[in-house]
Amino acid sequence: MCKLICPLFVLALATTLLSAQQYDLVLEGGRVMDPETGLDAVRNVGIREGRILRISSEALSGRRVIHASGLVVAPGFIDLHQHGQDMESQRVKALDGVTTALELEIGAADVAQFLKAKEGHSLIHYGTSASHPAARALIFGIPLPAGEILPQNGPPTDQPATPEQIVRIEERLRSELDAGGLAIGMGIQYTPAASRLEVIEMFRLAAERHVPVYTHVRSSSRVDPGSAIESVSEVIGASAISGAPLHIVHINSSCLRDALECLSLIEGARARGLDVTTEAYPYIAGMTFINSALFNPGWQEKEGDISYSDLVLPDTGEHLTKKRFEELHNSSTPRTVLIFSNSQQVIDKVIPHPLVMIASDGLPGHPRNAGTFCRVLAQYVREKGTITLMDALRKMSLLPAEVLGRSTPAARDKGRIQEGADADIVVFDATTVSDRASFQKPMQPSIGVHYLLVSGTVVVNEGRIVDNVFPGRALLGPMKRAALHE
């Protein structure tokens, strides 16, 4: 009799003990959605020491229990393209459901300094690429001022690099990757004098160091030479030649009316085995610095034949004239400008595309900084119905995590609601979640995110930012991780 009863007793006892485990935090009764496994069911989630330990239909015990009935429990959103790294930007990102926000398009001018400044002071996770524009500016003898990411017009933008200078640029980028850079960030349109060979050499360096290249392509024109099609082909070619993974930023504003054709180029490259990915944000206007090389002569044609009045100062709402544009473009003071160069029809076709993930290109002054992710949930999931909720979560969490996994194994535990994954979690009301940021009030926080967990720490509680908690941690590239483990 004991031979039968004892194993059953042990099993029952083990089940009881497991159910009675005390978790740091339990999310109870929410609609748990995992875009990798397809789980979409009411579950309880047990969290301890920053990780998801249990997902169960059974009751779980926790030091704190958050009742999530009627709310979606999903992986925290990962923004691969976030320029605004200040605390105000972090707060609006958190209220937009973002648990990780990375400066990867251009990268920080000094990786070590960037990481040190944020250590212990970040609401959400952070990281950066090694900046090709900053390295170019340094080698040309005009290093970027503190806090700036783009060189002003001058030798770093307008002069081709000699073979010796290319070698020195590579040396600088190697040291930045050693400091923890996750990738090489290139803004080719902002350094238009960079030759095709220089671009290829940067891709070869990325391949050597086993990191991807994140890039703003050379032009968004419809006319060859210098079209968006040619520009996308250039970087796909560099990826094919070098073997480096490629991520093309904001395909919506890089290709404008030719965005779908550019996406077809990416589809073709992927079908032939190349590792090429892309992203978009759900707004018709872009934003950049008016005294950058993007506004060199010919910029109107390259930006879709727009007029001066399509340029708007975000802080005042002023539509520019030719005279005002020239004054600001020739100024030594960096100033951002909104560029209304796209159409809602193009954006509405790009966002649902299966290859497109969501990234904000966030910077104070543009509503995409505060509203990108909740805007997708409100407009494309709930109102237009062109994306399912699960697919939106995939675009905002799993796909970015997979791309980030090229640079760091830490990403393999993000973008998922699974046992063993990081407890980076957003809890939101799918019926009310929405962006509120506008071009007139660009820092208005989104609504509908009830809770946000970063490494298991609650940073948004009942729709409000929690004061004086900084659980955000650095995501580091392969060279820095190797050094830490030696």
N, C-alpha and C positions, 0 to 999 in steps of 0.2 A: 504493500500500500504506500509506504514512504517513497518508494522509487517513483511513483506517479505523482504523489502530492508535493514532495519537496521541490522538484523543478518548477511546478506551477506556483508554489509559494514564493520561490526566489524571483520568478518572473513578475509576479504581482507586486512583490516588495520593491523590485527595481523600478517598475512603472510608477509606483507611488512616490518613491524618492525623487524620480526624475520630474514628476509633476509638481512636487513640493519644493523644487529648487528655488532659491531666492535669487531673482535677477535684480540687477541695478534698476532696470526700467522695463516695463511691459506695455506694449501697444495692444490694446484689447479690442477685439471685435471690428477691426477695420477691414476694408476691401483691399487685401494685399495683392499687388500686381508686380510680377517679375517679368520683364521683357525677354529674358533669355530662356527661361523654362516655359513661359506661357501661363504660369500660375495666375489665376484670377479668382479668388475665393475669400470668404470671410475667415480670417485666421487671427491668432494671437501671436505676437512676436516678443520673444524674450531676449534682452540685451544685457551683456555684462562686459565690463572692461573694454568698451568701444567696439564690440563685435556682436553680430547677430548669432546667438547660440541656439535658439529654438524657434521654429515656426510650427504652430500646432493648432488643431481645432479644439484641443483641451484647454481648460483654464490654467493659467500660469500665475505664479506668485512673484511680486516684485516690490522693492522698497518704494517705488513710485509706479502707479498704474495710470496710464493715459487712456481714457475711454474714446475710441476712434470710430465708434459706430456711425455709419453713414458717410465716413471719410475714406479717401483713397490713401493707402500706405504704399509708397513707391520709392525707388532709388532716388537719392538726391541728384539734382541736375548738375551736369559737368559742363562748364563753359570753357571751351578751348581758346577763346579769343576775347579776353577781357583786358582792356588797357587801364581802366580806372581801378587802381589798387588802393586808394585811400579808404579810410574807415567809413565815410558816408556812402561810398559806392558799395562797400561790403555789406552794409546794412540793407540797402535796397536789393542787392543780389540775394541775400538771405530771404527776404520777404517775397522774392520771385522764385523761390524754391531751389536756389543754387547752393550746393555744398562745396564745390571746387571751382575756382575761377583762375585761369592761367593766362599769362602774357606770352603767347606763342607766335603770333603773326610776325612781330618785329623783334620782340625780346628786350630784356633790360640791358642797358649799356654796361653795367657791372654786375654780373650774376652774384658774386659773393656778397657784395654790398646789399643787393636786393634781398637776398635770403636772410642776411643778418638783421636788417631793419625790420623784417616782419616776424622774426622768431619770437614767439610768446605774445604777439600783439595782433593776431589775426583771428577774425571771427570764423572764417572759412578756409579751406585748404588752398594753397597757392604754389606757384612755380613759374619758371620762365625758360625761354629758349636763349641761346647765345645769339647776339644781334649782329648780323652782317652789316647793316647800315652804320651801327656804332663802331664796329671794327674798322670799317672803311674810313669813317670820319677821323678816327684816331690815327690811322696810318697816313692820312693826308695832312696830319698836323693840326686838325681843328676838332678836338674831342668834344663830344656833346656836353652841354651844361647839365648839371645835376637835375634829375627829374624829367629831362627831355628824351624822346625816343627817336626823333628824326632829325637829320642834318638840314640846315637851311641851305638855300641855293649857294653854290660855290664849288670849289674843287671836289669835295666828297661826292657831290651829285653830278657834276658836269664834266669831270675829267676821267678818261679811261685809266685804269690801273696798269702800270707796267708789270712785266713778269715778276720783278723783284717785289713790287708792292703786293701782288696777289699772294706771294709766299708769306709775306708779313701779315696780311689779313688772315690767312689760314692759321698762322702761329697764334695770333690773338684769339681766334675762335677755338682753337684747341685748349688754350688756357681757360676760356670761359666754359667749355664743356667739362673740363676737369673740376671746375668750381661747382658744378651741379646743373648745368644747362640740360634741358630735356630734349633739345633739338637745335637745329640751325634755323633762325628766323630771317626771312628775306623780304624786303619791300622793294621789289625790282622797279616798280614805277616811281619810287622815291629816290632811286639811284640810277637814273636812266643811262648814264655813261658806262655802267657795268656791261662789259662785253658778253657775248654768248659764251665765250670760253671761260670768263670769270665765273659766270653762273654755273657752268658745268663743273668747274673745279670745286665750288662750294658743295655741290651734290656729291662729288667724289670724296670730299672730306667727311660728309655725313655718312656715307656708306662705310668709310674706313672706321668711323667711331660707332657704327651700328645705331644711328639715330635718324629720324626723319627730317625732312625739310618742310617747314611751313612757309608759304609764300603768298604775297600779294603780287599778281602777275604784272607784266610790263605795261599793258594798255587795255582799255575797254572800248576802243574804237571799233567801228563797223567797216573801216576802210583799210585795205592793205596798201603798202606795208604798215605794220603796227596795229593790226586788228586784234580784237579779243581772241579770235580763233587762232591766230598766229601766236599770241602770247601764251595761251593754254598749251598749244602744241610745243612751244619752246620748253616749258618745264616738264611736260610729259616726256619729251625727248631726253632731257637731262636725267630724269629718273630712269628711263630705259637704259641709257648709256652707263650710268653709274651703279645702278642697283639700289639706290637710296629710296626709301618710301617717301611719298609726296602727299602733302595736304594743301589743297588750294583754298584759300580763305574767301569768304563772302562771294560765292559764285554769282549771286544776284547783282551785286554792284560791280563786280569785275567784268561781267559779260553783258549786263543790261539786256537789250532786246534780243541778243544772241545767246541768252543764258541756256535755253534748252538745247541749242546746238553744241554749246560748250559741254553740257552734261552728257551729250551723246559721245563726245570725244573721251570723256572719263569712262563711260560705259565700255567703249571699245578697248581702251587701255586695260581695264580690269578684266575684260573677257579674254585678253591675251596674257594674263598672268601678272600684270603690273599692279603694285600696291599704291593706288591713287584714290584719295578721298576728298570730300569737299563739304561745305557748310553754307548756311544762309541765315539771314535775319529777316523778320517779317515787316519791313518798313520800306517806303518808296524813296526815302532820302538817305544819303550817306552823310558822312561828316569827316573832315580831315583838317589839317593845318593849311591856312591860306598862303603862307609863305614857303610852302614845300615845293619840291620839283614837280609834283603832280600838276601844278598850275603853270608850268613852262609854256611858251608859245605853242599853239596847237591844241591846248587843253579842251577847248570847247568842242572841237570835232571828236576828240577822244572820249569825251564824256557824253556823247549822244546829241551833239549839236544843240547844247543848251545855251541860254543867254545869261548875261550878268545878273538879271533879276531872279534867276533860279538859284542864286547863291544868297543865303540868309544867315545873318549873325545870330547864333542861338541865344545870346544873352539879351539882345535888344529887339530881335525880330526885324531888323533892318534888311530890306532887299537891296542888293548892291547895284551900283552903276559902274560903268567902265572906269570912271575917275576914282571912285571909292575902292574898287577892286585893286587898281594899280597902286594906290596908296598903301593898302594893307599887304599886298603881295610883296612889295619892296621894303616893308618894314622889317626890322631885326627882332621885333617882338612877336613870338608865336601867338597865333590866335586861331581858334577853330571856326569853321564855317560849315553850315548845312548845304548839301548839294542835292537839289530835287531833280534827279536825272532818270528816275525809273517810273514804272507804271504799276498800278495795283494788279492789272491783268497778268503781268510777268511774275510778280511776287506770288500770286495765287496759283500759278502753275509750278513754280520752283519749290515752294515749301512742301507740298505733298510728295515730291519725287522721292522714290525709295532710296536713292543714294545720298540724299541731302540730310545732314544732321543740322541741329540748331545750335548756333553760336551767336553771341550778341554784338561783337566788336564794340563793347561797351566803353563809353567815355562820358564824363559829365557834360551836359549840354544837349544830349540826344536821348529821346525816350527809350531807345534800345538798351541803355544802361540799366534801367529800372524795370522794364516791362516785357522784355523779349519772350521769356518762357511762358509766363501766364497769358500773354497775348496769343501765343500759339494754341494753348489749351482753350481759351475763350473763343477765338475766331475760327480756327480750323477744325477743332474737335467739336465744340458745342454748337456754334452758329452755322458754319458752312457745311460741316459734316464731311469734309474731304479727307480727314485723317481720323482713324480710330484712336481711342484713348491709349490703347496699348502701343500703337505705332508711334504716337507722339512721345510716349515715355521712352521707347526705343531710340528715337532720334535725339532725345535730350539726356539720356543716361548711358544705355548700353553701348551704342555706337561710339560716342566720345570715349568711353572707357576702353573700348577695343583699340581705337586709334592711339590713345595714350599708352596702351600696353606695349606699343613698339618701343617706348622710351623707358618705362619703369614697370617692373612686376607688381608694384603696389597697386596699379590700376586694375589688376585682375580681380581684386577684392572690392572694387567699386562698380557702380552702375548696375547693381544686382540686389535683389532681396532674396537672399539664400542663407542657409545656415553656414557660418564661417565667414561670411562677407563683412566688410566694414559697416558699422551702423551709421552710415551717411544716408539719412532718410528724410523724405518730405511727406507730410501728412496734410492733405488739402481737400477742400470741398469741390468736387467736379461740377456741381451745379451753379456755383457762384464765383469760382476762381476767375480773375480777370486782371488785365493791366489797367492802370489809371494814368500812367505817364503820357504826356502829350508834348508836342513841340513847344507849346507855351509853358508847360509845367513839366519839364523832363525828369525831375527827380521824385515825382509822386509815386509812392510805393504801390505795388500790386496788392490785391486783396484775395482772400480765399485760402492762403497758406496758414493753417492753424498751428502747426508745429514743424520745426526743422531740427534735425539732429545732426551734429557733426562729430564723428567718432564717439557716438553715444551720448554726447552732451547736448542738452536742449539749448538752442540759441534763439529759436522763435517759440514762444510759449503763448498759446491762445491768441495768436496773431500779432504779438508784440516782441520786439527784440529784448532779449535778456541782457541786463547790464553786467559788465565786468566779467564776462566769460570769453576766453580766447582759445578754443580748442583746435583752431586751424593749424595744420602742419605742412611742411614743405614736401612737395614731390620732387625727387632728385633724379637726375639723369644717371646713366650707367657708370660713368667714370667716377662720380662722387660716391655712389653706392659702393663701388668696388673698393675705394680708398677707405671707407668707413668700416669695411669688413676685413681689412688686412690685419 
